[in-house]
Amino acid sequence: MAALRRNAAPEVKRTELPLLQANEAGAFSGYASLFGVVDSGGDMVMAGAFARSLIKRGVRGVKMLWQHQAAEPIGLWISIVEDARGLKVEGHLDLSVARAREALSLMRKGAIDGLSIGFRTLRATTEKSSGVRRLHDIDLWEISIVTFPMLPQARIGAVKHSRRTTPSVEALGAKLARLRSQRAALEFAQALRRMSGNP
């Protein structure tokens, strides 16, 4: 079943691969998304999903944010390309920004190592048998350096279908992470609307 979601709420997703270690100057690289992998939310990004958005926006049109906060840009993306594996990115933190210096310190110590995309789904299909949503066309707005806005483990999906009357600590933690991710996405969308002059 095809689904056109042009007016859908913005979404965020964390890649399951860590960033490569940043150097002292703030340069780093990694994968912001992987193709053909079903994530914990039951979605699979398909090869070519970012192509139209990257042509439309260009690398400078995709913002580098801290934890999906629209008010906290912390650097610039130097390269965003689709390869056989996924969405490969190279970025540079702006070390004149205090939050970017903090992010670099945490990245170099291994305290944070995640990338997460902020996007709107333009075209997707859902498999009736498995329920997996295949994302074919994505409007990419931003890529954030994150701690864990959405846990990559499968237990997030288990929370949605759990029949336990008393959820485990892990399940509650996963649910909290998902809610924080959704809230960050909504705040980002609201900030974009304010910047574009829409109430």
N, C-alpha and C positions, 0 to 999 in steps of 0.2 A: 504494500500500500504506500503510495507516494504521499508526501506531506510537504506543503509549501508553507514556510514559517517566517514570512517577511516581517510580520508584526509581533513575533514572539519575543519573550523577555530575553535579555542577554544571558549567556551561559559562560561558565568557566570550567576548564579542565586542566588537571595537572598531568604532566608526562610522567611515566614510570622510570625514566632514565634520569640520573642526576646530571647536573651541570659538570662540565669539565672545570678543573680548578682555575680560579682567576689569578692573573699575575698581579704584580705590585702596582702596575699602572691602571688596573681596573678592567683589563680586557678578558673576555671569557667566551666560551662557546658551548653549545649543547643542542639537544633536541627539545623543541617545545611541544611536539606532537609526534606520535608514531602511527604509521599506516597499518591497517589490517589487524589491529589489536583491539579486542573487546575490553573496554575499561570497566571500572567498578559500577558505573552508572548504566551499563548495558549499551553503550554507544561504541561505534567503530568508525574512525575517520578513514575515508577512502583516499587513495592516491589521486592527486589533482584537485582535491577539495578546496585548496587555498589559491589555486592558480588565478582565477578571475579577480579575487580580492587583492592579490599582490600586484596585479597589473593596474588595477584601479587606484590603489592607495600608494603603492611604491613602498620601499623600506622606511622612508621618513614618515609615512602616514600611519605607521604602526608604533604606538607609544611603548616605551619601557617604563613600567610602573613598579612600585613597591607594594606587594600584597594586594593588588587590584585596586589601590586607592588612586582615584583620578587626580587628587590634589598632590600626589607624591611621585612625579616623574623623577627618575634617578639616573638617567643616561640615555644613550641612543643606540638603536640597532644599526649595525654596519652592514649586515648581510642577513637576509631571510630567503631561503630557497627550499624548494621541495626536491628531495633526492629520493632514491629508491626506498629508503628507510622511513622517512618522515619529513617534518619541517625542521630543517637545520638552521640554527641561528648563531650569529656572532654579534656580540655587543660590547659596548664600552661604558663603564660607569663614569658619571661626571663627578670627579672627586672634589669639586668645589662645593658640592651639595653634602650637607652633614649626613643625611640618611644614606647616601651612596657610600660614604666612607664607612659607616656602620655596617652596611650590607657587605662591603668588600671584606671587612674584618671577619664577619660571621661566615662568609663563603670560604675564606682561606683556612678557617679553623674547622670547616666541615659542619658547622652548626646549621646552616641552611644550604640546600643543594637542589632546590626544585624550581622548575619553570611551569607556568600555568598560562593558558591562553584565555583571553576574553573575546567573545565572538557572538554573532547572531547566526543561527541556522537558516539558510536560504532554501536548501533542498535536501530532503532526507527520505529514505524509505525504511519501512519497518518489516522485518520478517515475522510473519504470523506464527510460525512454528517455535522460534526461539525468543521472539520479542526484542531481538537486537536491532537497534536503530543505526542504519548506515548513513553517515553524513557525507553527502556528495558535493555540496557547495556551501562554503562557510565564508561569512563576512568577518574577517579578522580585524579587531579594533586595537587590541593591546596584548602584550606578552609581559607577564609579571615575574619577578623573582619572589619566590614564596617559601614559607616553611612547610605547611601542609594544609592548603585550603580545602582539599578534598582527598581523603585518604585513598591511596591506590589499591588497597587490599580489597578482595572480593567481599569482605564482611559488610561493606556499606550496602551492597545489594541485599545482603541477608537481613539487614535491619528492616528493609521495606516489606519483606515477606515473612518475618519471624512471627511465630505464634506463641512465643513465650509471654507469660503474664508479667514476669519480672525481667526486664532487659539486663544484660550483663554490663559491666563497666566499659568494656571494649565497644559494645554496641552503642551505648550512650555517647561515648567519645566520638565514634564515627558519625552519629547523627548530629552532634554539635558541630563537627567539622563541616558537614554538608550544609547546615544552616548558615554557618559563617560565610561559606563560599557563596551561597545564594544571596545573602545580604550584601556582600561586597559587590556582586554583579549588579544588583539593583541600585546601589549607591553610585556605581560607575555610570550606569545608564542615566540616572537623574542628573549627574554632573555634566554629562554630554548634552542633555536637553537644555540645561541652564546655559551652557556655553554657546549653544546654537540659537538661543533666544526663545526657545519653546518653554512654556511654564510646566 
